[in-house]
Amino acid sequence: MTKQAAKTLDQQLKQIALDHLFIETLETRHSDRLDFHEVSVWGIKSALLAAYEAGRQAAKQD
């Protein structure tokens, strides 16, 4: 994976986490209060579907 592809993937993951799980950052902050989140099952399902669709779109581009 190129540096640009890794950066794009990281940005997509951050956006999915924010949009579907309401998690502001995926960076480790060494605090249970900040690093562990209570997430609904429908939020997880929504995030997984978004990630799947992003993968499908990426496969079409290649």
Contacts in CASP RR format, 6 or more apart in sequence:
PFRMAT RR
TARGET T0000
AUTHOR 0000-0000-0000
METHOD contacts of the structure
MODEL  1
MTKQAAKTLDQQLKQIALDHLFIETLETRHSDRLDFHEVSVWGIKSALLA
AYEAGRQAAKQD
1 9 0 8 1.000
12 51 0 8 1.000
12 54 0 8 1.000
13 26 0 8 1.000
13 51 0 8 1.000
14 25 0 8 1.000
14 26 0 8 1.000
16 47 0 8 1.000
16 50 0 8 1.000
16 51 0 8 1.000
16 54 0 8 1.000
17 23 0 8 1.000
17 26 0 8 1.000
17 47 0 8 1.000
18 24 0 8 1.000
19 50 0 8 1.000
20 43 0 8 1.000
20 46 0 8 1.000
20 47 0 8 1.000
20 50 0 8 1.000
21 37 0 8 1.000
21 39 0 8 1.000
21 43 0 8 1.000
21 44 0 8 1.000
21 47 0 8 1.000
23 37 0 8 1.000
23 39 0 8 1.000
28 35 0 8 1.000
29 35 0 8 1.000
END
